[in-house]
Amino acid sequence: MIGFSFRQLEYFVAVAEHGSISAAARARHVSQPSVSVAIAQLEEALNERLFRRQVSRGLELTSAGTRLLAQARDIIGMAIAMNQNADTAQGSLRGNLSLICFQDLGPYFAPRLLSSFRKQYPDVEVTLFETDLAGVHRHLSAGKAELALTYDIGLDPSLPRQVLAELKPYALIATDHRLAHLPAIPLHELAQECLILEDIAQTREYFLSLFWAHNLQPRTQQYTQTFEMQRGLVAHGYGVALSCTRPAGDHCYDGTPLLCRPLLEEVSPQKVVLAQSGAMHPSPVAEAFKGWVAREVATGAN
């Protein structure tokens, strides 16, 4: 059998993470032909096809590729660990952190955490993804990302996770809305309005379930693709909305203000978690980031 190299495994992991040869080459600061040749050589050495090309989704792992990804990550992690000082002194940690974030939640938590982590470990490179909840689950289960910053919705119960925060759902309404005078908004009043929902699986069902739990059904529904479009429509009086994440400054993109009010009913908070993929052993970098996040949360830095 033809042998393969550590570098080929690194390039293979990069392609698996990014879904294309070109994106992997940019992330690793090498030429596309270098990555393409490495993948071809690795497939020849293993006598296995590792990727299949999907028309609208780039390169996807085959079953053989999925098996190899977990093994490759373990090999790379062990190699990195062998080169680390036992005490991982400040600045000594090297490697790649692969983090996927739920798209609405990531901007609220990830920048602070990653910025402070990089100050401690400047030689760590970060591969950062943002997607919907279904995408987060796919990346974790396939081992395309080691860690995920997400809501604790639909995750495999066996996955290790740390709770970073608990966020209660709240109502968003226009400043001149008929309910604007209320300090807390009843769900039965919101059900009479046009409910603006992000058209994201699991997110959509979660917010509707708050009504269903009280035998309510929103009168009409309007779907959007982004959180900011949702906030913009609310601010301009198109309808009302629910959210757990609350950006600083209650204004939409064009500067129009909106109101954020707690719900009158007692509802369970949504947990924000850092979840770990069960498809691989955590790398030294992932372990260091988990420890860093735990300390940040414990000290109230977030």
N, C-alpha and C positions, 0 to 999 in steps of 0.2 A: 504493500500500500504506500502511496505517495504521502510524505509527511506534510504537516501544515504548521504555520507559525503563529506565535502570539499576536503579531500585528494583524494577521488575517482575522483572528477572532475579534480583535478590537474593532476592525472595520465592519465585520459582520454584525456586531452588536449595534454599532452606529446606524447601519442601514435598517436594522430591525426597529430601532427606536424612531427614526425619522421617516421611514417609509419610502425613501428614494435614495438613489446613488448620489445625486447632486447635493441634496440636503446633508447627507452624511459626510460628503467631502468638505463642504463648507464648515461643518461642525468640527471636523478633525484637522482643518487647515491643510488639506492635501488636494491633489488633482482628482478629478472624476475618474480618469483612466486607472489611477492607482487603486481606487476603491473597487472599481469594476473588475479589474484583473484579480485582485485579492479574493473577491467573492467567487469568481470563476474557478480559481485554483483551489479554493476551499471545497467547492462542490465536487470538483474532480477528485480531490484527495479522499473525500468521504463517500464518493459515488452516490450522492444524494442531491436532489433538487431542493434548495433551501427557501426559495422565494417563488411566488407566482405573481404575475402582473395583472392588476385589476384596472379596468379602463378609467374609472373615476376616483380610485382610491390608492393609486400607486402600487408599490410592492407590498405584498402580504406574505407572511410566513406560511410555509407548508407545515404539515405535521412534523416532518423531520427537522425543519427550521425551528419550530417551537421547542422541540426537545433539546436541540443544540443551544438555544438561547439561554436556558437555565444553566446548562453545563458551562457554557462560555463565561457567563457572569460569575459563576463560582470559581472558575480558573483564574479569571482576571482579578477577582476579589482576593484570592489567596496570594497571587503574585504581588498585589499592592500591599497586602498585610506583611509579607516577608520583607518589604522595603521600608516599612514604617518603624520608627522607634517604638519601643514597647509602651512608652507613656504618651505617645502621640503629642509631643510637646508643641507649643504654639508655633504655627507656621509650617510644621513638618508634614502635615497630612496632604496627600496628593491623590488624584483620581477624578472620577466623574460622578456627579450626583444626578440621577435621573428622577425628576419630580414632575408629576402631572397634577394639574389643579382644575377643579370645577370652575368653569369660566366666570361665573358671577361672584364666586367667593375668593378666587385667587388674588385679584388685585387688592383685596382688603387685608390679607394676611401675608402673602408671599413676599412682597417687596421688603418689608421690615425684617422678616426672618432671614431672607437670603442675604440682604445687605450686611446685617450684623454677623452672620455666619462667615461671609467672605472676609470680613475684617480679621476674624480669628484664623481663618484658613485660606489665605489668598491664592494658594496653588490649586485649589479645587475648581474644576470646571463644572458648570451646571447645564444640563439638558432640560429645558423647561417646556412643558406642553400645557395647553389649555383646551378644554373640550367640555361637552355636556356630561351629565352623570353616567349615561350609558357608555360613553367613550372612556370615562375614568375606570369603570368596571372592566371594560375590555382590555385596556392597557395593563391593569393590575393582574388580571387572570392570565394574560399571555406573557407576563414578565417583561413587557416593553418599558415599564417604569417600575422602579423599586419602591417608590413612596408616592402617596397621593394626599393632597390637601383637598378635602371634600366634606360634604355633609354625610352623616351616618345614615344614609338612605340606600337600601338595597345591597349593602355590602355583605359579602360572605361572613357569617357570624364567627367563623374560625380565624379570620384575618386579625393579626395583632394591630392594635390602634391606640393612639393617645388622644384624649379629649382636650382640645385647645380652648374651646369656649362653648357656651350654650346661648343660642339666640332665639328669642321669642318672635313668632310672626306678628306683624303689625299691618295696619291699613294705610294705604296711600290714597289721598283725595286732593282735589283742587282746592285752592285757598278760598274760593267762593262757592264751594259745594254746600248743599243743603245740610250736610252733617258736620260742617266745619266747626260749629259751636260746641259739639260734644267732646268731652275730655277722653272718652273711650267709645269705640264704634261697635255696635252690636252686629253680629254676623247676619241676622235676619234683615237688617237695613242694607247691608252690602249686597245681599242676594237680590234686592230689587233693582240694582244698577247693572250696567254693562261691566262685567268683570274682565279685565285685561290680564291675560296670562301669557307667560313665555311658553312657546310651543316646544317644550323640552320634556321628553319622557321622564317620569318619576317626579320631576319638579311640578309638572302640571297636575298629576294625580294627587300629590301631597297637598297642594293648596285646595283643590276641590274636595279632598277628604275632610277638611275642616268644616265645610258646609254639610257634607253628607252625614257627619257624626251628629248633627243637630237636625237631621231630616230636612235639610234645605237644599235647594238647587238654584244657582244663579240664573237670573232671568235671561240674560244673553251673555255671550262670551266673545271676546276679540283676542286673537292670537298674534303674538309678535315673535320675532326671532332673537331679540336682544333685551337686556335689562334696561338700557338707556332709552330705547324706543318705548318700552312700557312706561317708564317714568315721564317721558315727554308727553305721551297721550294723556296720562293722568293730569299732569300740570295744566294742560289746555282743556280740561273738562270733558274729554272723550269718554271717560269711564273711571272706575276705581280699580285698585289692585291690592295684592298682598305680597309681602316680602319678609325675609328674615334678615338679609344683609342690608345695612343702612349706611351708605356712603356719607362722609362728612359734607355738610352743606345741602340743605333740602331744596335743591334747584335741579332742573333738567339741563340738557346741553345748551339750550339757547338762553339760559338764565332765568326762565320763568320759575317762580317758586311753587312748591307743593307742600302739603301738610302730611305729617306722619303721626298717626295716632295708634295707641295700643288697642287691642280688641277687648271688648267688654267681657267676653267669655274667657274662662281660664283654659288655656291651651298649653300643651307640653312644648317646651323649647326644643329647637332643632340643634343637635350636637354637631360641632365642627371638629373634625378629627384629622389626624395624620395617620393614614393607614399604610400598612406594609404589604407588599405583594407576597403571596404564598407560593409563588412559582420558583423561588430561589432563596438561597441564604443571603441575608443582608450583607452588603459590602462594608468594609471599614468606614468608608465615607458616609454611607447611609446610617450606620450605627452612630457615627459622630454627630450627624445632623439630628437624629432622633434625640440624642442626649442634649444637644444644644437647644432644641425646641422645648424640651421638658424644663430646662433651667429658665428659659425665657418666660414660659408660662407661669412657673412657680414664683418668679420674682415680679410678675405682673407687667413685664415689658411689653406685652401685646394687648 
